[in-house]
Amino acid sequence: MGVEYLTEVEAKELAGQAGIPVVETVLAHNREDAQTVADRLGYPVVIKIVSREIVHKSDAGGVKLNLETAAQVGTAYDDIMAAVADRNPDAEILGVSVQQMARPGVEVIIGMSKDADFGPVLMFGLGGIFVEVLKDVSFRIAPIARHDAKEMINEISGVALLQGYRGTEPVDLTALENLLLKVSGLVESNPDLEVMDLNPVFLYRDGAMVVDARMAVAAR
């Protein structure tokens, strides 16, 4: 069975409806629209290509970070469209997403995939190089309860980085537990969801924020 990817804007909207904290992300249909949205949201901003056929936006040259002015947004828009036209000439382009740069935090990843025998399986781990190289992740079959969320957090080898390590501030572990529970609820209430990748998620001493979201549903 095939899958259909939601756009990032659609994925974040679905997550937000489930009470998951996401960075406000707006679809802009053209260059001027992107500048207007950026002015409203406040700088610095990130813009990304929006196309159902381009899942890995960075590989397509479709992401520009730390844009400080409307002029920079306009130039970045032009650069993205040129890069995408060169690398993915047949892709249908819906526009670009515009969002504020999130304040940095401890980076984690939360995901879901479907297992043929067990159904939806949630994944949690440290983000960045930790998930790519060290594979420091934990898994649970959804739906989960709070004790499962606590166990998922404590099972990863790098849990000390969340608790405060060598003078760094500990993150809000209750907010992280709540986030895992809300992701579980989203999965349970949307059985058509086949894949979910919330990455990165920034953890703070006073909450959490999903910066990027990728989701796919079963093709109809």
RORO-714481 format. One record per atom (N, C-alpha, C, O, CB): residue in one letter; x, z, y. Coordinates in steps of 0.05 Angstrom, whole numbers, plus 32768, in hexadecimal, padded with zeros to 4 digits. Glycine has a CB too. Layout:
! residues N
aXZY
...
***
This chain:
! residues 220
m801180007FE8
m800080008000
m801280008019
m80248010801B
m7FED80188000
g800B7FEF802C
g801B7FED8044
g801380018058
g7FFF800F8055
g80197FD1804F
v80228003806E
v801C80158084
v801C8006809E
v80287FF180A1
v8030802D8085
e800E801180B1
e800E800780CD
e8018801D80DF
e800E803380DF
e7FF17FFD80D5
y802C801680EF
y8037802A8101
y8027802C811B
y801F80188126
y805580238108
l802280458123
l8016804A813D
l802C80458152
l80448048814C
l800A8066813F
t8024803F816B
t803780408180
t803F805D8186
t8030806F817E
t802C8031819A
e805580618194
e805D807C819B
e8048808981AC
e804280A181A9
e8078807B81AB
v803B807A81BE
v8026808681CF
v800F808F81BE
v800480A581C3
v801D807181E5
e8007807F81AB
e7FF180868199
e7FF8809E8188
e7FE880B08184
e7FE9806F8187
a8011809F817E
a801980B5816D
a801980CF817C
a801080E48172
a803680B08161
k802380CE8195
k802480E781A5
k800780EF81AD
k8002810781AF
k803580E281BF
e7FF680DC81B2
e7FDA80E381B8
e7FCD80F181A0
e7FBF810681A4
e7FCA80CA81BF
l7FD280E78188
l7FC780F48170
l7FD28110816C
l7FC481238166
l7FCD80E38157
a7FEC81138171
a7FF9812D816F
a7FEE81408183
a7FE88157817D
a8017812B8172
g7FEB8137819C
g7FE0814881B1
g7FC4815281AB
g7FBD816881B1
g7FE1813981CB
q7FB48141819F
q7F9881488198
q7F98815F8183
q7F85816E8181
q7F898130818D
a7FAE81618173
a7FB18176815F
a7FBD8190816B
a7FC381A3815C
a7FC1816D8148
g7FC281908185
g7FCD81A78192
g7FEB81A88191
g7FF781BD8197
g7FC281BF8185
i7FF881938188
i801581918187
i8020818C81A3
i8017817981AF
i801F817C8172
p8033819B81AD
p803E819681C7
p804F817D81C8
p8064817C81BB
p804E81AF81D1
v8047816981D8
v8056815081DA
v805B814A81F7
v804C81518209
v8046813981CC
v8072813D81FC
v807881338217
v8063811E821F
v805D810C8210
v809481288218
e805781218237
e8044810E8240
e805180F28241
e806680EE824D
e80398115825C
t804480DF8233
t805080C48230
t803A80B08237
t802480B1822B
t805B80C08214
v8040809E8249
v802B808B8254
v8034806F824E
v804B80678252
v802780908272
l8021805E8246
l802680428241
l80258033825C
l80118034826A
l80128036822D
a803A80248262
a803B8014827A
a803C7FF68271
a804C7FEF8260
a8053801A828C
h802A7FE6827C
h80287FCA8272
h803B7FB7827F
h803F7FA18275
h800C7FC18277
n80467FBE8296
n80597FAC82A4
n806D7FBC82B4
n806C7FD482B5
n80497F9882B5
r807E7FAD82C2
r80947FBA82D1
r808A7FCC82E7
r80937FE382EA
r80A67FA482DE
e80777FC382F7
e806C7FD2830D
e805D7FEB8303
e805E8000830F
e805A7FC1831F
d804E7FE782ED
d80407FFD82E1
d8053801382D8
d804E802B82DC
d802F7FF482C9
a806A800B82CC
a807E801F82C3
a8089802F82DB
a808D804782D9
a8095801082B5
q808D802182F1
q8098802F8309
q808380438314
q808A8059831C
q80A0801B831E
t806A803A8314
t8054804C831E
t80518064830D
t804F807B8317
t803A803C8320
v8052806182F3
v804F807882E0
v8067808B82E3
v806380A382E4
v804D806E82C3
a807F807F82E5
a8097809082E9
a809580A18302
a809D80B88302
a80B0807F82E9
d808C80948318
d808980A38331
d807580BA832D
d807A80D08338
d807F80908347
r806080B6831E
r804C80CB831A
r805780E18309
r805280F9830E
r803380BF830E
l806580DA82F3
l806E80EF82E0
l808580FF82EC
l8087811782E7
l807780E282C7
g809680F282FC
g80AD81008308
g80C680FA82F8
g80C680F782DF
g80A8811E8308
y80DC80F78306
y80F680EF82FB
y8106810882F2
y8101811E82FB
y810680DE830F
p811A810382E0
p812180EA82D2
p810D80E382BB
p80FF80F582B1
p813D80EC82C6
v810C80C982B5
v80F980C082A0
v810880B0828B
v811F80A8828E
v80E380B082AC
v80FA80AC8275
v8102809B825F
v80EE8085825C
v80D6808A825E
v810580AB8243
i80F6806C8258
i80E480578251
i80EC804A8237
i810480478231
i80E280418267
k80D880438226
k80DD8038820C
k80CA80208207
k80B380208211
k80D9804D81F6
i80D3800D81F8
i80C27FF781F0
i80AA800081DF
i80AE801381CF
i80D27FE181E1
v80937FF481E2
v807C7FFB81D2
v80737FE281C3
v806A7FCF81CF
v8065800781E3
s80777FE281A9
s806F7FCC8198
s806B7FD6817C
s807C7FE58172
s80847FB58198
r80557FCF816F
r80507FD98153
r80657FCD8140
r80697FD7812A
r80347FD1814A
e80727FB78148
e80857FAA8137
e80A27FB3813B
e80B47FAA812D
e80847F8C813B
i80A77FC5814F
i80C27FCF8154
i80C17FED8150
i80B97FFC8162
i80CC7FC88171
v80C97FF68138
v80C880128131
v80E18020813C
v80DF80368147
v80C680168113
h80F880138138
h8111801F8141
h81188014815D
h812680008160
h8129801A812C
k810E80228171
k810F8017818C
k812C80158197
k8133800381A6
k80FF8029819F
s813C80298190
s81588029819B
s816880118190
s81778004819E
s816780438193
d8163800B8176
d81727FF4816A
d816A7FDA8177
d817A7FC68177
d816C7FF3814C
a81527FD88183
a81497FC08190
a81517FBF81AD
a81497FAC81BC
a812B7FBE818E
g81607FD381B7
g81677FD481D3
g814F7FDC81E4
g814D7FD581FC
g81717FB981DC
g813C7FEB81D8
g81237FF181E5
g8120800C81F1
g810A801681F4
g810E7FEC81D2
v8136801A81F6
v813580358201
v814880388218
v816080308216
v813B804B81EB
k813F8044822E
k8150804A8245
k814A8067824E
k8133806E8252
k814B8036825D
l816080768251
l815E80938257
l816780998273
l817480898280
l816E80A38243
n815F80B1827D
n816980BD8296
n816680AA82AE
n817980A782BE
n818780C38292
l814F809E82B1
l8149808D82C8
l8140809E82DF
l812D80AE82DC
l8134807782C1
e814D809C82F6
e814A80AE830C
e813980A38323
e812F80B38333
e816580B68317
t813480898324
t8125807D833A
t811480668330
t8117805D8319
t813880738350
a8101805E8340
a80F080478339
a8100802E8336
a80FA801E8325
a80DA8043834F
a8115802B8346
a812680138344
a813480138328
a81367FFE831C
a813B8013835A
q813D802A831F
q814A802B8305
q8136802582EF
q813D801982DB
q815780478301
v811D802E82F2
v8109802882DE
v8104800A82DD
v81017FFF82C7
v80EE803782E5
g81037FFD82F4
g80FE7FE082F5
g81157FD182E7
g810F7FBF82D7
g80FC7FD78311
t812E7FD982EC
t81457FCC82DF
t81447FD182C1
t81497FBF82B1
t815F7FD682EC
a813E7FEA82BA
a813D7FF1829D
a81287FE1828F
a812B7FD88278
a8139800F829A
y81117FDE829C
y80FB7FCE8290
y81047FB1828B
y81007FA78275
y80E27FCE82A3
d81117FA6829F
d811B7F8A829B
d812F7F888284
d812F7F768274
d81287F8082B5
d81427F9C8283
d81567F9C826E
d814A7F9F8252
d81527F92823F
d816A7FB38273
i81367FB18250
i81287FB58236
i811A7F9B822D
i811D7F938216
i81147FCC8238
m810C7F8E823F
m80FD7F768238
m81107F608230
m810B7F50821D
m80EC7F6D824F
a81277F5E823D
a813B7F498236
a81477F4F821B
a814A7F3D820A
a81517F48824B
a814E7F688215
a815A7F7081FC
a81467F6B81E5
a814E7F6181D0
a81637F8D81FC
v812D7F7381E9
v81197F7081D3
v81137F5281CE
v81107F4A81B7
v81007F7F81DB
a81127F4381E3
a810D7F2681E0
a81247F1981D0
a811F7F0681C1
a810A7F1881FB
d813C7F2381D3
d81537F1881C5
d81537F2181A8
d81597F118196
d816C7F2181D3
r814D7F3A81A3
r81507F458188
r81367F448177
r81377F42815F
r81597F62818A
n811F7F458185
n81057F448177
n80F37F308185
n80DE7F38818F
n80F87F608175
p80FA7F168184
p80EC7F038195
p80CF7EFF818D
p80BE7EF6819D
p80F97EE98194
d80C77F068174
d80AC7F01816B
d809A7F1A816D
d80837F198167
d80AC7EF7814F
a80A67F308176
a80967F498177
a80827F48818D
a80877F3F81A3
a80A97F61817A
e806A7F538188
e80567F56819D
e805C7F6E81AD
e805D7F8481A2
e80397F578190
i80607F6B81C7
i80677F8181D9
i804E7F8B81E7
i80417F7B81F5
i807D7F7881ED
l80497FA581E5
l80327FB081F3
l80397FBB820E
l80277FC0821F
l80267FC681E2
g80537FC08213
g805C7FCB822C
g80737FDE8227
g80827FDB8214
g80457FD9823B
v80767FF28238
v808A80078234
v807C80228237
v806880258245
v80A180048249
s808780368229
s807E8051822E
s8090805E8243
s80A880598244
s807E80628213
v808480708253
v8092807E8267
v808E809C8263
v807780A58260
v808980758284
q80A380AB8263
q80A180C88260
q80B780D6826F
q80CD80CA8274
q80A180D08242
q80B280EE8277
q80C780FE8284
q80DD81058270
q80D781088258
q80BC81188291
m80F681078279
m810B81128268
m8104812F8262
m8100813F8275
m8127810F8276
a810481378249
a80FF81538242
a811881648247
a812E815A8243
a80F581568225
r8114817D824F
r812B818E8251
r813781938236
r812981958222
r812481AA825F
p815281948234
p815F8197821A
p815881B1820C
p815381C58219
p817D8194821C
g815881B081F2
g815381C881E2
g816181C581C7
g817081B281C3
g813581CD81DE
v815C81D781B5
v816781D48199
v815681BF818C
v813E81C0818B
v816581F0818A
e816481AB8181
e815681938176
e815081968159
e8162819C8148
e8168817A817B
v813681928152
v812E81938136
v811D817A8130
v8115816B8142
v811E81AD812F
i811781768117
i81078160810E
i80F1816B80FC
i80F6817D80EB
i8118814A80FF
i80D9816080FF
i80C2816780ED
i80B6814D80E3
i80B1813B80F3
i80AC817880FC
g80B3814A80C9
g80A9813180BE
g8095813580A8
g8091814C809F
g80C0812180B4
m8089811F80A0
m8076811F8089
m80788105807B
m807980F08088
m805981258093
s807881068061
s807680ED8051
s806380F3803A
s805F810A8033
s809280E48047
k805980DE802E
k804680E18017
k805580DE7FFD
k806480CB7FF8
k803080CC8019
d805180F27FEC
d805C80F17FD1
d804680E87FBE
d802F80F07FC0
d8067810E7FC8
a804E80D77FAB
a803A80CB7F99
a802B80E07F88
a801480DD7F82
a804880B77F86
d803980F67F82
d802D810B7F71
d802181227F82
d800C812C7F7B
d804181167F5E
f802F812A7F97
f802781427FA6
f8018813D7FC0
f800E81507FCC
f803F81537FAB
g801781247FC9
g800A811E7FE2
g801D81237FFA
g803581207FF7
g7FF2812F7FE5
p8012812B8011
p8023812F8029
p803781468026
p8030815C801E
p801281338041
v80508140802D
v80658154802C
v807181568047
v807A81428053
v807B814C8016
l8072816F8052
l807E8174806C
l809C81798069
l80A581848055
l8070818C807A
m80AB8170807D
m80C88174807E
m80CF81818099
m80C4817980AE
m80D7815A807A
f80E281948099
f80EC81A080B1
f810A81A380AF
f811581A9809A
f80DF81BC80B6
g8118819E80C5
g813581A280C5
g814081A180E1
g8132819A80F4
g8142818D80B4
l815A81A880E4
l816881A480FD
l816B81878102
l816D817780F0
l818381B280FC
g816A817F811C
g816B81638123
g818881598127
g819B81678121
g815C815F813C
g818981408130
g81A381348136
g81B48131811D
g81AB81298108
g81B28144814B
i81CE81378121
i81E18134810B
i81DB814680F3
i81E3813F80DD
i81FD813A8115
f81CD815C80F8
f81C7816E80E2
f81B5816280CD
f81B9816680B5
f81BB818880EC
v81A1815280D6
v8190814680C2
v819C812C80B7
v8198812580A0
v8174813F80CF
e81AC811E80C8
e81B7810580BF
e81CE810880AC
e81D180F98098
e81C180F580D8
v81DF811C80B1
v81F7812080A0
v81F48137808C
v81FB81348075
v820F812580B2
l81EA814D8095
l81E981658084
l81D081678073
l81CF81768060
l81EB817E8095
k81BB8157807B
k81A28158806C
k81978174806A
k818E817D8055
k81A5814B8050
d819981838080
d819181A08080
d817381A18086
d816B81A5809D
d81A181B08095
v8163819E8071
v8146819C8074
v813881AD805E
v814381B3804A
v813C817F8073
s811E81B38064
s810E81C18050
s80F381B2804E
s80EC81A38060
s810981DF8058
f80E581B68038
f80CD81A78032
f80B781BA8028
f80BC81CE801B
f80D38191801D
r809E81B2802E
r808681C08023
r807081AC8020
r806D81998030
r807D81D78035
i806081AF800B
i8048819F8007
i803381A9801B
i802E81C1801E
i803D81A17FEA
a802781968029
a8012819D803D
a7FF781A0802E
a7FF28192801A
a801081878053
p7FE581B18039
p7FE881C18051
p7FF881DA804C
p7FFB81E38036
p7FCC81C8805C
i800381E58062
i801381FD8060
i80068214806F
i7FF582108080
i802F81F9806B
a800D822D8067
a800582458075
a801D82508085
a803382458083
a7FFA825B8061
r801882658095
r802D826F80A6
r804582788096
r805C8274809F
r8023828680B7
h80418284807F
h8058828D806F
h806982768066
h808182788063
h804E829E8057
d805C825F8061
d806B82478059
d807C823D8071
d80938236806D
d805782308050
a8070823E8089
a807F823580A1
a8098824780A4
a80AE823D80AA
a806D823680BA
k8094826180A1
k80AB827480A4
k80C0826D808F
k80D8826D8096
k80A2829180A1
e80B882688077
e80CB82628062
e80DA82478067
e80F282458063
e80BD82608046
m80CC82338071
m80D8821A8077
m80EF821D808C
m81048212808A
m80C382068082
i80E9822E80A0
i80FD823380B5
i8115824280A9
i812C823B80AF
i80F1824380CC
n81108256809A
n812682678090
n8136825A8079
n814C82638074
n811B82818086
e812B8246806D
e813982398057
e81508227805F
e816382228050
e812682298046
i814F821D8078
i8165820A8080
i817F821A8085
i817E8231808E
i815D81FB809A
s8195820E807F
s81AF821B8082
s81B58222809F
s81C3823680A4
s81C582098076
g81AB821280B1
g81B1821680CE
g819E822880DC
g819C822680F5
g81B381FC80DB
v818F823980CE
v817B824980DB
v8188825B80F1
v817A82638104
v816D825B80C7
a81A2826280EE
a81AF82738102
a81AF8266811D
a81AF82748131
a81CC827980F9
l81AF824B811E
l81AF823D8138
l819482418146
l8193823E815E
l81B4821F8133
l817F82478137
l8165824C8143
l81628269814B
l8153826F815E
l814F8245812F
q8170827B813E
q816E82978143
q818082A1815A
q817E82B88162
q817482A7812A
g8191828F8164
g81A482978179
g81BF829A816C
g81C482AD815C
g819B82B18187
y81D282898172
y81EC82888165
y8202828A817A
y82048279818C
y81EF826E8153
r8213829E8177
r822A82A28189
r822282A181A6
r822E829281B7
r823F828D8183
g820E82B081AD
g820682B381C9
g81F1829F81D2
g81E882A281E9
g821E82B081D9
t81E9828C81C1
t81D4827981CA
t81B9828781C8
t81B5829A81B8
t81D5825F81B9
e81A6827E81D8
e818B828A81D8
e817D828381BE
e817E826C81B5
e817B828081F0
p816F829681B2
p815E828F819B
p8146827E81A4
p813D828181BB
p815482A8818C
v813C826D8192
v8124825E8199
v810B826E8192
v810C82838185
v81248243818A
d80F48264819B
d80DA82718197
d80D18269817A
d80C482558176
d80C5826881AC
l80D8827B8167
l80D18275814B
l80B382758146
l80AA82668135
l80DF82898139
t80A482858155
t808782858151
t807C826A815A
t806A825F814D
t807A829B8162
a8086825F8170
a807D82458179
a8084822F8164
a8075821D8160
a808A823E8194
l809B82328157
l80A3821F8142
l80908221812A
l8088820D811F
l80C08224813A
e808A823A8122
e8077823E810C
e805C82318113
e805082238103
e8073825C8106
n80538236812C
n8039822A8135
n803A820C8134
n802681FF812D
n803282348151
l80518201813C
l805481E4813C
l805281D98120
l804481C5811B
l806E81DC8149
l805F81E5810D
l805E81DC80F1
l804181DE80E6
l803881CC80D8
l807181ED80DF
l803381F380EE
l801781F680E5
l800581E180F1
l7FF381D680E4
l800D821280EC
k800A81DA810A
k7FFA81C58117
k800081A9810B
k7FEE81998109
k7FFF81C58135
v801981A58104
v8020818C80F7
v8011818A80DC
v8007817580D4
v803E818980F3
s801181A080CD
s800381A280B4
s7FE6819C80B7
s7FDA818D80A8
s800781BD80A6
g7FDA81A780CC
g7FBE81A380D2
g7FB8818680D9
g7FA4817A80D1
g7FB481B580E8
l7FCA817980E8
l7FC7815D80EF
l7FC7814C80D6
l7FB7813A80D3
l7FDD81548102
v7FDA815280C4
v7FDC814380AB
v7FC38146809A
v7FB88133808E
v7FF5814B809B
e7FB9815F8098
e7FA281658088
e7F8981578092
e7F78814E8083
e7F9D81838086
s7F86815580AD
s7F6E814980B8
s7F70812B80BC
s7F5C811E80C4
s7F69815680D3
n7F87811F80B6
n7F8A810280B8
n7F9680F8809E
n7FAE80F2809D
n7F9D80FB80D0
p7F8680F58089
p7F9080ED806F
p7F9C80D1806E
p7FAB80CB805B
p7F7A80EF805A
d7F9680C18082
d7FA280A68083
d7FBF80A6808C
d7FCD80928088
d7F9180948095
l7FC880BC8097
l7FE480BE809F
l7FF780BC8087
l7FF480CB8074
l7FE980D880AF
e800980A98088
e801C80A68072
e803880B08079
e804780B98068
e801E8088806A
v804080AD8092
v805A80B5809B
v805880C280B7
v804980B980C8
v806D809C809C
m806880D780BB
m806A80E380D5
m808680EC80DA
m809380F780C8
m805680FB80D8
d809080E680F2
d80AC80EE80F9
d80AC80F88115
d80AA80E78128
d80C080D680F5
l80AD81128119
l80AF811D8134
l80CC81248138
l80D78137812E
l809C81378137
n80D981138149
n80F78116814B
n810081078164
n80FD80EF8166
n8104810A8131
p810C81168177
p811281328175
p80FB8144817E
p80EA813B818E
p812B81398185
v80FB815C8174
v80EB8172817F
v80FF8186818B
v8112818E817E
v80D981808168
f80FA818D81A4
f810B81A081B2
f80FF81BC81B0
f80E781BF81B7
f8110819881CF
l810F81CF81A7
l810681EB81A6
l811381FA81BD
l812A81F781C4
l810E81F8818B
y8103820C81C9
y810C821C81E0
y8107823981DA
y80FA824081C6
y80FE821381FA
r8110824A81EB
r810B826781E8
r80ED826D81EE
r80E3828281E7
r811D827881FB
d80DF825981FB
d80C4825E8203
d80B1824781FA
d809F82408208
d80C282618221
g80B6823C81E2
g80A4822781D8
g80B3821081CB
g80CA821381C3
g8094821C81EF
a80A581FA81C8
a80B081E281BB
a80A481C981C8
a808E81CB81D4
a80AB81E3819C
m80B181B281C5
m80A7819981D0
m80AF818281BE
m80C7817E81B8
m80B1819581ED
v809C817181B6
v80A1815981A7
v80A8814381BB
v8098813D81CD
v808981518195
v80C0813781B8
v80C9812381CB
v80C3810781C1
v80BD80F581D1
v80E7812681D0
d80C5810281A7
d80BF80E8819C
d80AF80EB8182
d80B380FE8173
d80D980D88197
a809D80D8817D
a808C80DA8166
a808880BE815A
a808480AB8168
a807080E6816D
r808A80BD813F
r808580A48131
r807180AA811A
r807680BD810B
r80A080988125
m805C809B8118
m8048809F8103
m803F808480F8
m803F80708106
m803080AF810E
a8038808480DF
a802C806C80D2
a8014807480C2
a8014808A80B6
a8041805E80C0
v8000806380C1
v7FE8806880B2
v7FE68053809C
v7FF2803E809E
v7FCF806980C4
a7FD680598088
a7FD180468072
a7FC4802D807D
a7FB1802E808C
a7FC08052805C
a7FCF80158076
a7FC47FFC807F
a7FA87FF88074
a7FA37FFE805C
a7FD67FE48078
r7F967FEF8085
r7F7A7FEB807C
r7F777FCF8071
r7F617FC78068
r7F667FF08093
***
